[in-house]
Amino acid sequence: MTGSSRHSRAGLRFRSCTNSPASLRLANRLGSLPFASRLQLPANQVPRHCGGPGTDNSCHMMLFNYATKELVKDGTYDNLAITQRGITKAHPFDPTHAPVPFKDLDGKSAVKAFPDIRCFESTSVHALRMVKQAYDDAGLDFAPLWKKVKETSAKSFSFQHLIIDPELTKLYAKLVSAAGLECRTRPEYQLGYNGVYGRMVYQDYMGTIDLVHDLEILRAAIGLEKLSLWGASYGTEVGASYATVYPDRVLRLILDGNVAVSNDIYAAAELWSLSYEQVWNGLAAACDSDYFIEGDIINNNNAFHTTTGAQKEHVASQLCAAMPYATEKVYALLAKNNDQFVNIFALFQAAFEGGSGAIMDKGLYPAAPMLMACLQSLYKQGNFKGDGCCFTIKEPGPDQIFTDAILDTSNPAPLSLDKSTVQAVALVRAVDMADRLNAEDVSRLWSELRLKHPLGFLRAVNIFAVATSPNLPRPVPSYGSSLATLTPLVIGELHDPATTYTAAQMMKQFFPQGKLMTWQGYKHCLPSIGTLRLPNLYNETGLNTGWGAHDCMDRLTLYLKTDELPPDGYTCPINGPAAGALKWQHAIDAVGRGICLHLKD
């Protein structure tokens, strides 16, 4: 209960387990600790969900920030990290996966662990053969589509070539649906039959609302009156849903990197397409600022045009590589053909959400200046070989090129289960969101998104899996509570590749008693601040966080300590449009250090 002096330095992490829809159980994952000692926890617990859906219990963000780490060290809080049901990953905190400590309803048998759900990839041999058979049985001609699929696979390693071609969009929707239907027949995912539910499978019980009830079971199990919740990314949905269903059980609530989600599938697709545009518009404005202000165009004293040779090169290296009017250059490239369209999106995806140096995880440096250098190289030279650019489009491997042998059922089909987190996102969203569309509707929606949001529509690809999912949804309730004591701190980042700032504003409207705090920077969620010392604004840390990120983290910590919220609309600044981080020289130096932009595997 609140005020208890019981303490344990072990962070509690959990997976949820179920043996039937009515039998929700909790599996505590605490290594070799005796179960009795696992309940001896401090009064102020902070369950932390780090997004996805698809993250696991290796996320201990309270330990990565200098201020919140002290709150754990002095016993004010303990950090709880969770693994969502249906998602299992190896991680250093719990390599042994201790057995479930609870008994089932019969009081004898152990509760079964919720399985790690893996289905066939949408472009797998299995899915292709199933859809081909369905076309044949329906008396439809599959040959023209198959010819285009083979041609497409020969020039791209990415399924995005399939969904950028209007003729293949409907086929892709059918492939996604077929893979989902097959997954529901797997013996290992069956929960049995029920007169009310019909066929019951695990996938139908891994939604956000299930995780909310799991958290409530956790709260009761450790004997706390109230929980404090810190949600990042998709964790904002978890935190907001818990606060909506159990508002009187929430002590403090932090919602950072708010995900743009709507139960309306059309609105969700629109919101999912916006994040890249918001980040790009900020970068393009900063690039133009370099040209007009730093280049001194306003005072008609542009050193870029009045110098020559090495001096001119030096002046250019201090400005954004793609200046001026980078957006016009991007749209000129997009207009060429579908191949170029996919290449541009791949470059954006690598810079925004690729490896560890991408904007999503790190901030502006080094990805943003390298993105501008690569765009300028592609615009001027037609390739990615210019100064300051290191990015390669992968050629498809032999096993990625579709041939007629794939459809030959006499050949054994490889077991190509999807190991990405993308599938976990789709499975959870399919439970949460109510709308379903047929292949014609999906194709029409996709065409509309491409026209309205050419820079970001491909990021909304999860809409295919949600819109065509074969399950019956169990939607989350609309967020919000009028409870006067529920005063969340809602944090929005102006330039977040993973979600739109609009989502933070929407979340604040759902919880009117809370406060909205904004960081002007570039990243998904507030950066982890490892030291109290303010950064040098001209080194790598300063370019990515600035003083504003420290200010926001200090305000967040004060809320955890004292319940004091910042003024509504409080903004933590960055120094100018992009704080000088877009200099061409930054990109050249990064490539010289062996840094490249790359897509996640």
C-alpha positions as CSV (number, residue, x, y, z in Angstrom):
1,M,0.0,0.0,0.0
2,T,1.1,3.6,-0.4
3,G,3.4,4.6,2.4
4,S,4.8,1.0,2.8
5,S,8.4,0.8,3.7
6,R,9.0,-2.6,2.1
7,H,11.8,-2.4,-0.5
8,S,13.5,-4.6,-3.0
9,R,16.2,-3.5,-5.4
10,A,15.1,-6.0,-8.1
11,G,13.1,-4.4,-10.9
12,L,9.9,-6.4,-11.6
13,R,9.3,-7.4,-15.2
14,F,6.4,-9.5,-16.4
15,R,4.6,-11.2,-19.2
16,S,0.9,-11.9,-19.2
17,C,-0.4,-15.4,-19.5
18,T,-3.8,-16.8,-20.2
19,N,-5.4,-20.2,-20.4
20,S,-8.8,-18.9,-21.6
21,P,-10.4,-15.5,-22.2
22,A,-11.8,-15.5,-18.7
23,S,-8.6,-16.7,-17.1
24,L,-6.1,-13.8,-17.0
25,R,-3.0,-14.7,-15.1
26,L,0.3,-12.9,-14.5
27,A,3.8,-14.4,-15.0
28,N,6.5,-12.6,-13.0
29,R,9.9,-12.8,-14.5
30,L,12.5,-12.1,-11.8
31,G,15.2,-14.6,-12.5
32,S,16.1,-16.8,-9.6
33,L,14.5,-14.6,-6.8
34,P,12.2,-16.7,-4.6
35,F,8.6,-15.7,-5.4
36,A,7.8,-14.6,-1.9
37,S,10.5,-12.0,-2.0
38,R,9.3,-10.6,-5.3
39,L,6.3,-8.9,-3.7
40,Q,8.5,-6.9,-1.3
41,L,8.6,-3.7,-3.4
42,P,8.6,0.0,-2.7
43,A,5.3,1.8,-2.5
44,N,5.9,3.9,-5.6
45,Q,6.2,1.6,-8.6
46,V,6.6,3.0,-12.1
47,P,5.7,0.4,-14.8
48,R,7.4,1.6,-17.9
49,H,6.3,0.5,-21.4
50,C,8.8,1.4,-24.1
51,G,6.5,1.2,-27.1
52,G,6.0,-0.9,-30.2
53,P,3.8,-2.8,-29.7
54,G,6.8,-5.2,-29.7
55,T,9.2,-4.1,-27.0
56,D,10.1,-6.3,-24.1
57,N,11.2,-5.9,-20.5
58,S,14.8,-4.9,-21.2
59,C,13.6,-1.3,-21.1
60,H,14.6,0.4,-17.9
61,M,14.6,4.1,-18.9
62,M,14.4,5.4,-15.3
63,L,18.0,4.1,-14.9
64,F,19.3,5.9,-18.0
65,N,18.5,9.5,-17.0
66,Y,20.6,11.2,-14.4
67,A,17.6,12.6,-12.4
68,T,15.2,9.7,-12.5
69,K,18.0,7.3,-11.7
70,E,18.5,9.1,-8.4
71,L,14.8,8.5,-7.6
72,V,15.4,4.8,-7.9
73,K,18.7,4.8,-6.0
74,D,17.2,6.6,-3.0
75,G,14.2,4.3,-2.9
76,T,11.5,6.8,-3.9
77,Y,10.6,4.6,-6.9
78,D,11.3,1.2,-8.4
79,N,11.4,0.7,-12.1
80,L,9.1,-2.0,-13.5
81,A,9.6,-3.0,-17.2
82,I,7.1,-5.2,-18.9
83,T,6.9,-7.6,-21.8
84,Q,3.5,-7.6,-23.5
85,R,1.7,-10.8,-24.0
86,G,2.4,-12.5,-27.4
87,I,5.9,-11.0,-27.6
88,T,9.0,-12.8,-26.3
89,K,12.6,-11.6,-26.9
90,A,15.9,-12.6,-25.5
91,H,17.4,-9.9,-23.2
92,P,20.1,-9.6,-20.6
93,F,17.9,-9.0,-17.6
94,D,16.1,-12.4,-17.7
95,P,17.9,-14.9,-19.9
96,T,16.3,-18.0,-18.1
97,H,12.6,-17.1,-18.4
98,A,11.6,-18.4,-15.0
99,P,8.5,-20.7,-15.0
100,V,5.1,-19.2,-14.3
101,P,4.7,-19.1,-10.5
102,F,0.8,-19.2,-10.6
103,K,-1.6,-22.1,-10.6
104,D,-4.6,-22.3,-13.0
105,L,-8.2,-22.2,-12.0
106,D,-8.0,-25.9,-10.9
107,G,-5.4,-25.0,-8.3
108,K,-3.1,-27.7,-9.5
109,S,-1.7,-27.1,-13.0
110,A,0.6,-24.2,-13.8
111,V,-0.8,-21.4,-15.9
112,K,0.5,-21.8,-19.5
113,A,2.8,-19.1,-20.8
114,F,1.3,-17.0,-23.5
115,P,3.0,-18.0,-26.7
116,D,5.2,-15.8,-28.8
117,I,2.9,-15.2,-31.9
118,R,4.7,-15.6,-35.2
119,C,2.8,-15.8,-38.5
120,F,3.9,-16.3,-42.1
121,E,5.2,-13.2,-43.9
122,S,2.7,-11.6,-46.3
123,T,5.0,-12.3,-49.2
124,S,5.9,-15.8,-48.1
125,V,5.5,-18.8,-50.4
126,H,2.6,-20.1,-48.3
127,A,0.6,-16.8,-48.7
128,L,1.3,-16.6,-52.4
129,R,0.2,-20.2,-53.0
130,M,-3.0,-19.7,-50.9
131,V,-4.0,-16.6,-52.8
132,K,-3.2,-18.2,-56.2
133,Q,-5.4,-21.2,-55.3
134,A,-8.2,-18.8,-54.2
135,Y,-7.9,-16.9,-57.6
136,D,-8.1,-20.2,-59.5
137,D,-11.2,-21.4,-57.5
138,A,-12.9,-18.1,-58.0
139,G,-12.3,-18.3,-61.8
140,L,-10.1,-15.2,-61.7
141,D,-6.9,-14.8,-63.8
142,F,-3.8,-14.7,-61.6
143,A,-1.3,-14.7,-64.4
144,P,-1.1,-10.9,-65.2
145,L,-0.6,-10.1,-61.5
146,W,2.0,-12.8,-61.1
147,K,3.9,-11.5,-64.1
148,K,4.1,-8.1,-62.4
149,V,5.1,-9.5,-59.1
150,K,8.0,-11.4,-60.7
151,E,9.1,-8.2,-62.6
152,T,8.9,-6.2,-59.4
153,S,10.8,-8.6,-57.2
154,A,13.7,-8.6,-59.7
155,K,14.4,-4.9,-59.1
156,S,13.7,-4.4,-55.4
157,F,14.4,-6.3,-52.1
158,S,11.4,-4.5,-50.6
159,F,7.7,-5.3,-50.5
160,Q,7.2,-1.6,-50.9
161,H,7.4,-1.9,-54.6
162,L,4.3,-4.1,-54.4
163,I,2.2,-1.6,-52.5
164,I,3.4,1.4,-54.6
165,D,1.9,-0.1,-57.8
166,P,-1.9,0.4,-57.8
167,E,-2.4,-2.8,-59.7
168,L,-0.6,-4.8,-57.0
169,T,-2.0,-3.0,-54.0
170,K,-5.2,-5.2,-53.9
171,L,-3.1,-8.3,-54.3
172,Y,-0.9,-7.3,-51.3
173,A,-4.0,-6.8,-49.2
174,K,-5.2,-10.3,-50.1
175,L,-1.7,-11.8,-49.2
176,V,-1.8,-10.1,-45.8
177,S,-5.3,-11.4,-45.1
178,A,-4.3,-14.9,-46.2
179,A,-1.3,-15.0,-43.9
180,G,-3.4,-13.9,-41.0
181,L,-6.1,-16.5,-41.7
182,E,-3.5,-19.3,-41.8
183,C,-2.0,-18.1,-38.5
184,R,-5.4,-18.6,-36.8
185,T,-5.4,-22.4,-37.7
186,R,-2.0,-23.1,-36.0
187,P,-2.5,-25.8,-33.4
188,E,-0.1,-24.1,-31.0
189,Y,-2.3,-20.9,-30.9
190,Q,-5.6,-22.6,-30.3
191,L,-7.6,-22.0,-27.1
192,G,-10.5,-24.3,-28.0
193,Y,-14.1,-23.7,-29.0
194,N,-16.8,-21.9,-27.1
195,G,-20.5,-21.5,-27.8
196,V,-20.2,-17.7,-27.4
197,Y,-16.7,-17.1,-28.8
198,G,-16.5,-19.8,-31.5
199,R,-12.9,-20.7,-32.4
200,M,-10.7,-19.0,-29.8
201,V,-7.0,-18.2,-30.5
202,Y,-4.4,-16.5,-28.6
203,Q,-4.1,-13.7,-31.1
204,D,-7.6,-12.4,-30.1
205,Y,-6.4,-11.7,-26.5
206,M,-3.2,-9.7,-27.0
207,G,-4.8,-6.3,-27.4
208,T,-4.1,-3.2,-25.4
209,I,-7.1,-3.7,-23.2
210,D,-5.7,-7.1,-22.2
211,L,-2.5,-5.5,-21.1
212,V,-4.5,-2.9,-19.1
213,H,-6.1,-5.7,-17.1
214,D,-2.8,-7.4,-16.7
215,L,-1.4,-4.2,-15.1
216,E,-4.3,-4.1,-12.7
217,I,-3.6,-7.7,-11.7
218,L,0.0,-6.7,-11.2
219,R,-1.0,-3.7,-9.0
220,A,-3.2,-6.0,-6.8
221,A,-0.6,-8.7,-6.7
222,I,2.1,-6.4,-5.2
223,G,-0.4,-4.8,-2.8
224,L,-0.3,-1.2,-4.1
225,E,-3.2,1.2,-3.8
226,K,-2.1,3.2,-6.9
227,L,0.5,2.9,-9.7
228,S,2.5,5.6,-11.4
229,L,2.8,4.9,-15.1
230,W,5.4,6.1,-17.6
231,G,4.4,5.4,-21.2
232,A,6.7,6.0,-24.1
233,S,5.5,5.6,-27.7
234,Y,2.9,2.9,-27.8
235,G,3.3,2.9,-24.0
236,T,1.3,6.1,-24.1
237,E,-1.7,4.0,-25.3
238,V,-1.2,1.6,-22.5
239,G,-0.9,4.3,-19.9
240,A,-3.9,6.2,-21.3
241,S,-6.0,3.1,-21.5
242,Y,-5.2,2.1,-17.9
243,A,-6.0,5.6,-16.7
244,T,-9.3,5.5,-18.6
245,V,-10.4,2.1,-17.2
246,Y,-8.9,2.5,-13.7
247,P,-8.6,6.2,-13.1
248,D,-8.7,5.9,-9.3
249,R,-5.7,3.5,-9.4
250,V,-3.3,6.0,-11.0
251,L,-0.9,8.1,-8.9
252,R,1.1,9.9,-11.6
253,L,1.0,9.4,-15.3
254,I,3.6,10.4,-17.9
255,L,2.8,10.1,-21.6
256,D,5.8,10.8,-23.9
257,G,6.0,10.3,-27.7
258,N,2.2,10.0,-28.0
259,V,1.2,7.6,-30.7
260,A,-1.3,8.7,-33.3
261,V,-4.1,6.2,-33.1
262,S,-7.8,6.3,-33.8
263,N,-10.4,3.6,-33.8
264,D,-11.4,4.9,-37.1
265,I,-9.1,3.2,-39.6
266,Y,-9.3,6.1,-42.1
267,A,-8.3,8.7,-39.5
268,A,-5.5,6.3,-38.2
269,A,-4.0,5.9,-41.7
270,E,-4.0,9.7,-42.1
271,L,-2.2,10.3,-38.8
272,W,0.3,7.5,-39.4
273,S,1.3,9.3,-42.7
274,L,2.0,12.6,-41.1
275,S,5.0,12.1,-38.9
276,Y,7.6,12.0,-41.7
277,E,6.1,15.1,-43.2
278,Q,6.4,17.0,-39.9
279,V,10.1,16.0,-39.5
280,W,10.9,16.8,-43.1
281,N,9.2,20.2,-43.1
282,G,11.3,21.1,-40.0
283,L,14.5,20.0,-41.7
284,A,13.6,21.7,-45.0
285,A,12.8,25.0,-43.2
286,A,16.2,24.8,-41.4
287,C,17.9,24.1,-44.7
288,D,16.3,27.2,-46.2
289,S,17.3,29.2,-43.1
290,D,20.9,28.2,-43.7
291,Y,20.7,29.6,-47.2
292,F,18.9,32.9,-46.5
293,I,20.3,33.7,-43.0
294,E,23.6,31.9,-42.6
295,G,24.4,32.4,-46.3
296,D,23.5,36.1,-45.8
297,I,21.2,36.2,-48.9
298,I,19.0,38.7,-47.0
299,N,21.8,41.3,-47.0
300,N,22.8,40.5,-50.6
301,N,26.2,39.4,-49.3
302,N,26.2,35.7,-50.2
303,A,29.7,34.4,-49.9
304,F,28.7,31.2,-51.6
305,H,28.4,33.2,-54.9
306,T,31.1,35.8,-54.4
307,T,33.9,33.3,-53.7
308,T,35.6,30.6,-55.8
309,G,37.7,27.4,-55.4
310,A,38.6,26.2,-51.9
311,Q,37.0,29.2,-50.2
312,K,33.7,28.5,-52.0
313,E,33.8,24.9,-51.0
314,H,34.5,25.9,-47.4
315,V,31.5,28.2,-47.4
316,A,29.2,25.5,-48.8
317,S,30.4,23.0,-46.2
318,Q,29.1,25.2,-43.4
319,L,25.6,25.3,-44.9
320,C,23.0,22.6,-45.6
321,A,24.0,20.4,-48.5
322,A,20.5,20.5,-50.1
323,M,20.0,24.3,-49.8
324,P,18.0,26.0,-51.2
325,Y,14.5,24.6,-51.6
326,A,15.2,21.0,-50.6
327,T,11.5,20.1,-50.8
328,E,11.2,21.1,-54.4
329,K,14.2,18.8,-55.2
330,V,12.6,15.9,-53.4
331,Y,9.3,16.3,-55.3
332,A,11.2,16.5,-58.6
333,L,12.8,13.2,-57.8
334,L,9.6,11.6,-56.7
335,A,7.9,12.5,-60.0
336,K,10.3,10.5,-62.1
337,N,9.1,6.9,-61.5
338,N,8.0,4.3,-58.9
339,D,11.6,3.0,-58.6
340,Q,12.8,6.5,-57.6
341,F,9.8,6.8,-55.3
342,V,10.8,3.7,-53.4
343,N,14.5,4.8,-53.3
344,I,13.6,8.2,-51.8
345,F,11.4,6.6,-49.1
346,A,14.1,4.0,-48.3
347,L,16.5,7.0,-47.8
348,F,14.0,8.8,-45.5
349,Q,13.4,5.6,-43.6
350,A,17.1,5.0,-43.0
351,A,17.6,8.6,-41.8
352,F,14.5,8.7,-39.7
353,E,14.1,5.2,-38.3
354,G,17.1,3.1,-39.5
355,G,20.1,2.1,-37.4
356,S,21.3,3.4,-34.0
357,G,22.3,6.8,-35.5
358,A,18.9,7.6,-36.9
359,I,16.9,10.6,-35.9
360,M,14.3,8.5,-34.1
361,D,16.8,7.0,-31.6
362,K,19.6,9.6,-31.5
363,G,18.5,13.0,-32.8
364,L,19.6,15.2,-35.7
365,Y,23.3,14.2,-35.8
366,P,24.6,12.4,-37.9
367,A,21.5,11.3,-39.8
368,A,20.0,14.7,-40.8
369,P,23.0,16.3,-42.5
370,M,23.7,13.0,-44.2
371,L,20.1,12.8,-45.5
372,M,20.5,16.3,-47.0
373,A,23.9,15.3,-48.6
374,C,22.4,12.2,-50.1
375,L,19.4,14.0,-51.5
376,Q,21.7,16.6,-53.1
377,S,23.8,13.9,-54.5
378,L,20.8,12.1,-56.0
379,Y,19.4,15.3,-57.4
380,K,22.7,16.5,-58.9
381,Q,24.5,13.2,-59.8
382,G,21.7,10.7,-60.0
383,N,23.3,8.5,-57.3
384,F,24.3,8.3,-53.7
385,K,28.0,8.7,-54.2
386,G,28.4,12.5,-53.5
387,D,30.4,14.0,-50.6
388,G,28.9,13.4,-47.2
389,C,26.6,10.6,-48.5
390,C,26.9,6.9,-47.5
391,F,23.7,5.0,-48.4
392,T,23.2,1.9,-50.5
393,I,20.0,0.4,-51.9
394,K,20.2,-3.4,-51.5
395,E,19.9,-5.5,-54.6
396,P,17.5,-8.4,-54.2
397,G,19.2,-11.7,-53.4
398,P,18.5,-14.9,-55.4
399,D,16.1,-16.1,-52.7
400,Q,14.2,-12.8,-52.9
401,I,13.4,-13.0,-56.6
402,F,10.1,-14.7,-57.3
403,T,10.0,-17.4,-60.0
404,D,7.3,-19.8,-61.2
405,A,8.8,-22.5,-59.0
406,I,7.4,-20.7,-56.0
407,L,3.9,-21.6,-57.1
408,D,4.7,-25.2,-57.8
409,T,3.1,-27.0,-54.9
410,S,5.2,-30.1,-55.5
411,N,8.1,-28.1,-54.1
412,P,8.3,-27.9,-50.3
413,A,7.6,-24.3,-49.0
414,P,10.2,-22.8,-46.7
415,L,9.1,-21.9,-43.1
416,S,9.3,-18.1,-43.4
417,L,7.8,-16.8,-40.2
418,D,7.8,-13.1,-39.7
419,K,10.4,-12.2,-37.0
420,S,10.0,-8.5,-37.2
421,T,8.2,-6.2,-34.7
422,V,6.0,-5.0,-37.5
423,Q,3.8,-8.1,-37.1
424,A,3.5,-7.6,-33.4
425,V,2.2,-4.0,-34.1
426,A,-0.4,-5.3,-36.5
427,L,-1.6,-8.1,-34.2
428,V,-2.2,-5.7,-31.3
429,R,-3.7,-3.0,-33.5
430,A,-6.1,-5.5,-35.1
431,V,-7.5,-6.3,-31.7
432,D,-7.7,-2.6,-30.7
433,M,-9.2,-1.1,-33.9
434,A,-12.8,-1.6,-35.0
435,D,-12.9,-1.0,-38.7
436,R,-12.3,-3.7,-41.4
437,L,-12.0,-3.0,-45.2
438,N,-12.1,-5.2,-48.2
439,A,-9.2,-5.2,-50.7
440,E,-10.9,-2.7,-53.0
441,D,-11.4,-0.3,-50.1
442,V,-7.8,-0.7,-48.9
443,S,-6.5,0.0,-52.4
444,R,-8.7,3.2,-52.7
445,L,-7.6,4.4,-49.3
446,W,-3.9,3.8,-50.2
447,S,-4.2,5.7,-53.4
448,E,-5.7,8.7,-51.5
449,L,-2.9,8.6,-49.0
450,R,-0.3,8.7,-51.7
451,L,-1.9,11.8,-53.3
452,K,-2.2,13.6,-49.9
453,H,1.0,12.5,-48.2
454,P,3.6,11.4,-50.8
455,L,6.5,11.8,-48.3
456,G,4.9,9.7,-45.6
457,F,2.2,7.4,-46.8
458,L,4.4,4.4,-47.0
459,R,4.9,4.6,-43.2
460,A,1.2,3.7,-42.8
461,V,1.7,0.2,-44.3
462,N,0.4,-1.4,-41.1
463,I,-3.1,-0.3,-42.2
464,F,-3.1,-3.3,-44.6
465,A,-2.8,-5.8,-41.8
466,V,-5.3,-4.1,-39.5
467,A,-7.9,-3.4,-42.2
468,T,-7.8,-7.0,-43.5
469,S,-7.4,-8.9,-40.2
470,P,-9.7,-11.9,-39.8
471,N,-10.3,-11.4,-36.1
472,L,-13.3,-9.7,-34.5
473,P,-12.0,-6.6,-32.7
474,R,-12.2,-5.8,-29.0
475,P,-11.6,-2.0,-29.2
476,V,-10.1,0.1,-26.5
477,P,-12.4,2.7,-25.0
478,S,-12.0,6.3,-25.9
479,Y,-9.3,7.8,-23.7
480,G,-10.0,10.2,-20.9
481,S,-11.3,10.8,-17.4
482,S,-12.8,13.8,-15.7
483,L,-11.3,12.6,-12.3
484,A,-9.8,15.7,-10.8
485,T,-6.9,13.9,-9.2
486,L,-5.8,12.4,-12.6
487,T,-3.3,15.0,-13.8
488,P,-1.0,13.5,-16.4
489,L,2.1,15.1,-17.9
490,V,1.7,14.8,-21.7
491,I,4.9,15.4,-23.6
492,G,5.1,16.1,-27.3
493,E,8.1,16.3,-29.6
494,L,7.7,18.7,-32.5
495,H,9.7,16.6,-34.9
496,D,9.2,12.9,-34.1
497,P,9.7,10.4,-37.0
498,A,7.6,7.8,-35.3
499,T,4.4,9.8,-34.5
500,T,2.9,13.2,-35.1
501,Y,2.8,16.1,-32.7
502,T,-0.9,16.2,-33.3
503,A,-1.2,13.1,-31.2
504,A,0.2,14.9,-28.1
505,Q,-2.3,17.7,-28.5
506,M,-5.1,15.1,-28.9
507,M,-4.0,13.3,-25.7
508,K,-4.1,16.5,-23.7
509,Q,-7.7,17.0,-24.8
510,F,-8.6,13.5,-23.5
511,F,-7.2,14.4,-20.1
512,P,-8.2,18.0,-19.5
513,Q,-6.7,18.1,-16.0
514,G,-3.2,17.3,-17.3
515,K,-0.6,19.6,-18.8
516,L,1.1,19.5,-22.2
517,M,4.9,20.1,-22.3
518,T,6.6,20.4,-25.7
519,W,10.2,19.8,-26.8
520,Q,11.2,21.5,-30.0
521,G,13.8,18.9,-30.9
522,Y,14.1,16.0,-33.3
523,K,13.7,12.5,-31.8
524,H,11.1,9.9,-30.8
525,C,10.4,10.7,-27.1
526,L,12.6,12.8,-24.8
527,P,16.3,11.9,-25.0
528,S,18.0,10.1,-22.2
529,I,20.1,12.5,-20.3
530,G,23.0,10.7,-18.6
531,T,24.7,13.7,-16.9
532,L,23.7,16.8,-14.9
533,R,26.2,18.9,-16.9
534,L,24.7,20.9,-19.7
535,P,26.1,19.9,-23.1
536,N,28.4,21.9,-25.4
537,L,25.9,23.1,-28.0
538,Y,28.4,22.4,-30.8
539,N,29.3,18.8,-30.1
540,E,27.3,15.7,-30.9
541,T,25.4,15.7,-27.7
542,G,24.6,19.3,-27.9
543,L,23.4,19.1,-31.5
544,N,21.0,16.3,-30.5
545,T,19.7,17.4,-27.1
546,G,20.5,21.1,-26.5
547,W,19.7,22.6,-23.2
548,G,16.0,22.3,-23.8
549,A,16.0,18.5,-23.4
550,H,17.6,18.9,-20.0
551,D,14.9,21.4,-19.1
552,C,12.1,19.0,-20.1
553,M,13.7,16.1,-18.2
554,D,14.1,18.3,-15.1
555,R,10.4,19.2,-15.2
556,L,9.5,15.5,-15.7
557,T,11.6,14.6,-12.6
558,L,10.0,17.4,-10.5
559,Y,6.6,15.9,-11.4
560,L,7.6,12.5,-10.2
561,K,9.1,13.9,-7.0
562,T,6.5,16.4,-6.0
563,D,3.5,16.1,-8.3
564,E,4.2,19.6,-9.5
565,L,3.4,20.0,-13.2
566,P,4.9,22.6,-15.6
567,P,2.5,25.3,-16.9
568,D,0.2,24.1,-19.6
569,G,1.9,24.7,-23.0
570,Y,5.4,24.9,-21.5
571,T,8.0,24.6,-24.3
572,C,11.6,23.4,-24.0
573,P,13.5,25.1,-26.9
574,I,16.3,24.2,-29.3
575,N,18.7,26.8,-30.6
576,G,17.1,27.8,-33.9
577,P,15.5,25.8,-36.6
578,A,18.0,22.9,-36.4
579,A,20.8,24.4,-34.2
580,G,23.4,24.3,-36.9
581,A,23.2,20.5,-37.1
582,L,22.6,20.4,-40.9
583,K,26.1,21.6,-42.0
584,W,27.4,19.7,-44.9
585,Q,30.7,19.3,-43.1
586,H,28.9,17.3,-40.4
587,A,27.9,14.8,-43.0
588,I,31.4,14.7,-44.6
589,D,33.0,14.1,-41.1
590,A,30.5,11.4,-40.3
591,V,31.2,9.5,-43.5
592,G,34.9,9.9,-42.8
593,R,34.3,8.2,-39.4
594,G,32.7,5.2,-41.2
595,I,29.1,6.1,-40.5
596,C,26.5,5.2,-43.1
597,L,22.7,5.5,-43.3
598,H,21.1,2.0,-43.4
599,L,17.8,0.4,-43.1
600,K,17.0,-1.9,-40.1
601,D,17.4,-5.6,-40.9
